[in-house]
Amino acid sequence: MQYKELLMPYNPWWPDADRAFERLPLFHRPIFDEIFTGFKNVPQIISITGPRRVGKSTLIRQIIRKLIGEGMPPEKIIYYSMDDPALLRSDIDHDRFFDSLMDEARAKAGNGLIYLFLDEIQRFERWELFLKKYYDLHYPVRFAVSGSASSPIFKKSRESLLGRIKDFHLLPFSFREFLLFHNSGDPALIKRFNEISKTGEAVMGMFTKHPEHTDLQKVAIPAVPQDIRQNIEEYLAKFLLEGGFPEVWRLPDWETKQSYLFDNQVEKVILEDLVLAVELRKPEMLKRFYISLLENPGREINFQQLSHDLGINRASIEKYFPLLEMTDLIHHAERFTKSAIKVRRGNIKCYLVDLALRNAILRIQESLLKDAQTLGLYAENLVFNALKKWEGTISISYWREKSAEVDFIVHAGAGKYLPVEVKYKEDVGNAELRTIRNFCERLKCSTGIVVTKNWHDFGIRDRLFYMPLPHFLLLFD
């Protein structure tokens, strides 16, 4: 078998670099520049992990396009997907395949480097051993690998590559990315979005550097014209329904979109990725547990009570929960303690990595946008996902005492806390914010953030900083 025959269909830039990228999106996610710079300059192996169908392969091809655009000879770039069914052919020696691939790369390298991209790497057994071997032999190859089963497999494999691999974790599009993508053909509008973001970034920057001395009186209130607000609100409504998986956006109707999400992000993750990774014996029970978490995102749950309600023993639930989190289906927050590392088992709140999964599984469509209570839960979920990306965050918890609760407490280090309350409604009364104010007084926080629905809620009021949800979400990629 000539291994070049396997590679040729995956490398259309070899014969014709001009036409190879005709259908590749021009839009780059903000993380693209960081990954591209790392790939060119960091001597380590680059790993791109994340959920299925989130755009990892697209990002890799965009890196290849830019390499060629900067003058890299196309023949010195090799891409191959390890889920190619041709690898199952009887005339292909699996153990010799990687060695043959490296021989091909070395022959192409000449006196320079070869850039080797291996997609769906988890499909290739013992891949980390092969990479370690050729990395340590100082082959003239710069490696980039990607894969969908982001955690159980990759976590174990990366341990054996410690010091040799740098990981970039790709999640579904944030709202800011969603908005920029859908308006990418209008540079003037993109500029306006970025101007709006900068005002909020200044606020968050103050919280990051010195949250106890934040002078919010100095923050200028941005003027957001009505047409810009309307554009942002329209796309926020779409984002609440369609989520951050780019392939979904092109599908023709809600039923098709929801079936696609369920098949690719639930069925295949649980029934394929997890079964493959941890030899899961009862995937249907895990799926039932996951669906129970979808029903009320952001609610406080207790594993013992949940075990009783579902008829699933607690030991199984405690096994299932980290699996769902590791495969990028859920995140969680624990009850507040003054220590950012102390764990209080049993009391947690769960949030979804992408709300469109809830819509798909529970078959929720446009009626969502008229349900104020559910929209409040979705707003809280979006704020949690955004805060996880904030550079000042060490950890996120929630505060609860009897019936009083603060949605999020951001641990900013050295005993510094930033409480965040989500009130996704037009009018927020002072009585509704009594709990966050009490928390600020007890923990000596200089201020807290209140995320609302009203565009006019921007700025400091009674020692709390108000910000509308769309503006808040524009701060985070």
C-alpha positions in Angstrom: 0.0 0.0 0.0 1.3 3.5 -1.0 0.5 5.7 2.0 0.5 8.7 -0.3 -2.7 7.3 -1.8 -4.4 7.7 1.7 -3.1 11.2 2.1 -3.9 12.7 -1.3 -7.7 13.2 -0.8 -7.1 15.0 2.5 -4.6 17.4 1.1 -6.2 19.2 -1.9 -3.7 22.1 -1.6 -0.9 19.9 -3.0 -2.3 19.9 -6.5 -4.1 23.3 -6.3 -3.7 25.6 -3.3 -5.9 28.3 -5.0 -9.0 26.2 -5.1 -8.5 24.1 -2.0 -10.1 26.6 0.4 -12.9 28.0 -1.7 -15.6 26.8 0.7 -13.7 27.5 3.9 -15.2 30.3 6.1 -13.3 33.5 6.1 -14.4 34.3 9.7 -11.8 33.4 12.3 -12.8 32.8 15.9 -10.9 35.0 18.4 -8.9 32.0 19.6 -7.5 31.4 16.1 -4.7 33.9 16.4 -3.5 32.4 19.7 -3.5 28.9 18.3 -1.8 29.9 15.1 0.9 31.8 16.9 1.4 28.9 19.3 1.6 26.4 16.4 4.3 28.5 14.6 6.4 29.5 17.7 5.9 27.0 20.4 8.1 23.9 20.0 5.6 21.7 21.8 2.9 19.5 20.2 -0.3 21.5 19.8 -3.5 19.9 20.9 -7.0 21.2 19.9 -9.7 19.5 21.9 -13.4 20.1 22.5 -16.9 18.8 21.8 -18.0 17.2 18.6 -18.9 19.5 15.6 -17.6 22.7 17.3 -15.4 23.7 14.5 -12.0 22.0 15.2 -11.4 20.7 11.7 -12.5 24.1 10.2 -10.0 25.9 12.5 -7.2 23.5 11.4 -7.9 24.1 7.7 -7.8 27.9 8.4 -4.4 27.5 10.0 -3.3 25.6 6.9 -4.7 28.3 4.6 -2.8 31.0 6.5 0.4 29.0 6.5 0.3 28.7 2.7 -0.8 32.4 2.5 2.4 33.3 4.4 4.6 31.4 1.9 4.8 27.9 3.3 5.1 25.4 0.4 1.8 23.4 0.2 3.6 20.1 -0.1 5.2 20.7 3.4 1.8 20.6 5.0 0.2 17.2 5.7 -3.3 16.7 7.0 -4.9 13.4 7.8 -8.0 12.3 9.7 -7.6 9.2 11.9 -11.2 8.2 11.5 -10.6 7.4 7.9 -12.3 4.0 7.3 -9.4 3.2 4.9 -7.3 2.5 8.0 -9.4 -0.6 8.5 -8.3 -2.1 5.2 -6.6 -5.5 5.4 -3.5 -4.4 3.5 -2.7 -1.6 6.0 -0.5 -2.5 8.9 -1.8 -0.4 11.8 1.5 -0.6 13.7 3.5 0.5 10.6 1.1 3.2 9.5 2.4 6.0 11.8 6.0 5.1 11.0 5.3 5.2 7.3 3.6 8.6 7.8 6.7 9.9 9.5 8.9 8.5 6.7 6.7 10.4 4.2 7.0 13.6 6.3 10.8 13.4 6.6 11.2 12.8 2.9 9.1 16.0 2.2 10.9 18.1 4.8 14.2 18.3 3.1 16.2 20.9 5.0 13.1 22.5 6.5 10.0 21.6 8.7 6.9 19.6 7.9 3.6 20.7 9.5 1.6 17.6 10.3 -2.1 17.9 11.3 -3.8 14.8 12.7 -7.5 15.0 13.2 -9.7 12.7 15.4 -6.4 11.5 16.9 -8.2 9.5 19.6 -9.3 7.0 17.0 -5.7 5.9 16.6 -4.7 3.5 19.4 -1.6 4.4 21.4 -1.3 7.7 19.5 0.5 9.4 22.4 3.3 6.8 22.3 4.0 7.5 18.6 4.0 11.3 19.1 6.3 11.0 22.1 8.7 8.8 20.1 9.1 11.2 17.2 9.0 14.3 19.2 11.8 13.0 21.4 13.7 12.0 18.2 13.6 15.6 17.1 12.0 14.8 13.7 11.7 17.9 11.5 7.9 17.9 12.2 5.7 20.4 14.0 2.7 18.4 15.2 -0.9 19.5 15.7 -3.6 17.0 16.8 -7.3 17.4 17.5 -10.0 15.2 18.8 -13.6 15.2 20.0 -13.6 12.9 23.0 -12.1 15.8 25.0 -11.6 14.3 28.4 -11.3 10.7 29.5 -9.1 9.8 26.6 -7.2 13.1 26.1 -6.6 13.6 29.8 -4.9 10.2 30.2 -3.0 10.6 27.0 -1.8 14.1 27.7 -0.3 12.9 31.0 2.2 10.8 29.2 3.1 13.8 27.0 3.6 16.1 29.9 5.9 19.0 28.9 5.6 18.0 25.3 2.1 19.1 24.5 0.1 22.4 24.8 -3.7 22.1 24.7 -6.2 24.6 23.4 -9.8 23.8 24.4 -12.4 24.8 21.9 -16.0 25.2 23.2 -19.2 26.1 21.3 -19.4 29.7 20.0 -20.1 32.3 22.6 -22.7 34.9 22.0 -20.1 37.4 21.0 -18.6 35.0 18.5 -22.1 34.2 17.2 -22.9 37.9 16.7 -19.5 38.7 15.0 -19.9 35.7 12.7 -23.4 36.6 11.5 -22.4 40.3 11.0 -18.9 39.6 9.6 -19.8 41.1 6.2 -20.3 44.5 7.8 -17.0 45.9 9.1 -18.6 49.2 10.3 -21.0 47.2 12.5 -18.2 45.0 13.8 -16.4 48.1 14.8 -19.4 49.4 16.8 -19.7 46.0 18.6 -16.1 46.3 19.6 -16.5 49.8 20.9 -19.4 48.6 23.1 -17.3 45.8 24.4 -14.4 48.1 25.3 -16.5 50.0 27.8 -17.4 46.8 29.7 -13.9 45.5 29.4 -12.7 48.5 31.3 -15.1 47.7 34.1 -14.1 44.0 34.2 -10.4 45.0 34.1 -10.8 47.1 37.2 -12.4 44.1 39.0 -9.5 41.9 37.8 -6.7 44.2 39.0 -8.0 45.7 42.3 -11.6 44.6 43.0 -11.5 46.1 46.5 -10.6 49.6 45.1 -12.7 49.6 42.0 -13.8 53.2 41.2 -16.8 52.6 39.1 -17.7 56.3 39.1 -15.1 56.8 36.4 -16.8 54.4 34.0 -18.5 56.2 31.1 -22.0 55.0 30.2 -21.9 53.9 26.5 -24.5 55.2 24.1 -25.9 52.3 22.1 -28.1 53.4 19.2 -31.5 51.8 18.7 -30.5 50.0 15.5 -27.5 48.4 17.1 -29.6 47.3 20.1 -32.2 45.8 17.7 -29.5 43.9 15.8 -28.0 42.5 19.1 -31.4 41.5 20.5 -32.4 39.7 17.3 -29.2 37.6 17.3 -29.5 37.0 21.1 -32.9 35.5 20.5 -31.5 33.3 17.7 -28.6 32.3 19.9 -30.9 31.2 22.7 -32.5 28.8 20.3 -29.7 27.7 18.0 -26.7 27.8 20.3 -23.0 27.8 19.4 -22.6 24.8 17.1 -21.9 26.4 13.7 -23.1 23.5 11.5 -26.6 23.8 13.1 -27.1 27.3 11.8 -27.1 26.2 8.1 -29.8 23.5 8.6 -33.2 24.3 7.1 -35.7 24.0 10.0 -36.0 23.5 13.8 -36.7 19.8 13.7 -33.6 19.1 11.6 -31.5 21.3 13.9 -32.7 19.6 17.0 -32.3 16.1 15.6 -28.7 17.0 14.5 -27.8 18.2 18.0 -29.3 15.3 19.8 -27.6 12.7 17.5 -24.2 14.4 17.6 -24.0 15.9 21.0 -25.8 13.4 23.2 -26.2 10.0 21.5 -22.7 9.9 20.0 -21.0 11.4 23.0 -22.6 9.0 25.5 -23.1 5.9 23.4 -19.7 6.2 21.5 -17.2 8.5 23.1 -17.9 7.5 26.7 -18.4 3.9 26.0 -15.1 3.8 24.2 -13.3 5.8 26.8 -14.5 4.2 30.1 -16.2 1.0 29.0 -19.5 2.4 30.3 -21.9 -0.5 30.9 -25.2 1.4 31.3 -25.2 4.3 28.9 -29.0 4.6 28.9 -28.9 5.3 32.7 -26.3 8.0 32.2 -28.5 9.6 29.5 -31.4 9.6 31.9 -29.3 11.3 34.5 -28.1 13.9 32.0 -31.7 14.7 30.9 -32.7 15.2 34.5 -30.0 17.9 34.8 -31.3 19.6 31.6 -34.8 20.2 33.0 -33.8 22.9 35.5 -30.4 24.4 34.7 -29.1 26.4 37.6 -31.1 24.7 40.3 -29.4 23.5 43.4 -29.2 19.7 43.6 -28.2 17.2 46.1 -26.8 13.9 44.9 -28.6 11.9 47.6 -32.0 13.5 46.8 -31.3 13.1 43.1 -30.5 9.4 43.6 -33.9 9.0 45.3 -35.8 10.9 42.7 -34.3 9.0 39.7 -33.9 5.6 41.2 -30.2 5.6 40.4 -27.8 4.7 43.2 -25.6 7.6 44.5 -22.4 5.8 43.6 -23.5 5.7 39.9 -24.5 9.4 40.0 -21.1 10.4 41.5 -19.5 8.4 38.7 -21.6 9.8 35.9 -21.3 13.5 36.9 -17.6 14.0 36.2 -18.0 12.1 32.9 -20.7 14.5 31.7 -18.5 17.5 32.8 -15.3 16.1 31.2 -17.1 15.6 27.8 -18.2 19.3 27.8 -21.9 18.7 28.3 -22.3 20.4 31.7 -20.4 22.6 34.1 -21.1 23.1 37.8 -20.8 25.6 40.7 -20.4 24.6 44.3 -21.8 26.4 47.4 -19.7 29.3 48.6 -16.9 28.8 51.1 -14.1 31.3 51.8 -11.6 28.8 50.4 -11.6 28.6 46.6 -10.4 25.0 46.8 -12.7 23.5 49.5 -15.3 21.1 48.1 -18.7 20.7 49.7 -19.9 17.5 48.2 -23.6 17.1 47.5 -24.7 20.7 47.1 -24.1 22.0 43.5 -25.7 23.9 40.7 -25.4 22.6 37.1 -25.2 24.7 34.0 -25.2 23.6 30.3 -22.2 24.2 28.1 -24.7 25.1 25.3 -28.4 25.8 25.9 -29.4 24.5 22.4 -28.8 21.0 23.7 -31.7 21.5 26.2 -33.9 22.8 23.4 -33.0 19.8 21.3 -33.6 17.1 23.9 -36.7 18.7 25.4 -38.0 19.8 22.0 -38.3 23.4 22.9 -38.8 25.8 19.9 -39.7 29.5 19.4 -42.2 29.4 22.3 -39.1 29.7 24.5 -38.8 33.4 23.7 -42.2 34.1 25.3 -41.4 32.2 28.6 -40.0 34.8 31.0 -39.2 32.3 33.7 -37.2 30.0 31.4 -35.5 33.0 29.8 -34.3 34.0 33.3 -32.8 30.6 33.7 -31.1 30.8 30.3 -29.7 34.3 31.1 -28.2 32.9 34.3 -26.6 30.0 32.4 -25.1 32.4 29.8 -23.6 34.6 32.5 -22.1 31.6 34.2 -20.5 30.4 30.9 -19.1 33.9 30.4 -17.7 34.2 33.9 -15.8 31.0 33.4 -13.9 32.7 30.6 -13.0 35.8 32.5 -9.3 36.0 33.2 -9.8 37.2 36.7 -11.8 34.1 37.7 -10.1 31.5 40.0 -13.4 29.7 40.7 -17.1 30.3 40.7 -19.5 29.4 43.5 -23.0 30.5 44.6 -24.1 31.7 48.0 -27.2 30.3 49.7 -28.5 30.7 53.2 -32.0 29.4 53.8 -34.1 31.0 51.0 -31.6 33.8 50.3 -29.2 33.3 47.4 -26.6 35.2 45.3 -26.3 33.6 41.8 -22.5 33.7 41.5 -19.5 34.5 43.7 -16.4 35.0 41.6 -13.3 34.1 43.6 -10.7 36.6 42.4 -7.9 35.5 44.7 -6.4 36.6 48.1 -9.9 36.7 49.7 -11.4 38.9 47.1 -14.9 38.1 45.9 -17.1 39.6 43.3 -20.9 38.7 43.7 -22.9 38.6 40.5 -26.7 38.6 40.5 -28.8 37.9 37.3 -32.1 39.7 37.1 -33.3 39.3 33.5 -36.2 41.7 33.7 -36.9 45.3 32.8 -37.4 46.6 36.3 -35.4 45.4 39.3 -36.5 46.6 42.7 -34.2 47.3 45.6 -35.8 44.6 47.7 -34.7 42.0 45.1 -31.1 43.0 45.7 -31.1 42.8 49.5 -29.2 39.5 49.5 -26.3 40.7 47.3 -26.0 43.8 49.3 -25.8 41.9 52.5 -23.2 39.6 51.0 -21.1 42.6 50.0 -21.3 44.0 53.6 -20.5 40.7 55.3 -17.5 39.9 53.0 -16.4 43.5 52.6 -16.8 43.5 48.8 -16.5 46.9 47.3 -19.3 46.2 44.9 -21.3 43.6 43.0 -22.6 43.2 39.5 -26.3 43.0 38.6 -27.0 41.7 35.1 -30.4 42.9 33.8 -32.5 43.1 30.7 -32.9 46.8 30.4 -30.4 48.5 28.1 -30.6 51.7 30.3 -29.2 49.7 33.2 -25.5 50.5 32.8 -23.6 52.1 35.6 -23.3 52.3 39.4 -26.4 52.6 41.6 -26.4 52.2 45.4 -22.9 50.6 45.3 -23.9 47.9 42.8 -22.8 48.0 39.1 -25.7 47.3 36.6 -25.1 46.0 33.1 -27.6 44.7 30.5 -27.2 41.0 29.6 -26.3 41.6 25.9 -23.6 44.1 26.9 -22.2 41.8 29.5 -22.0 38.9 27.0 -20.1 41.0 24.5 -17.2 41.1 26.9 -16.3 37.4 26.5 -15.1 35.4 23.5 
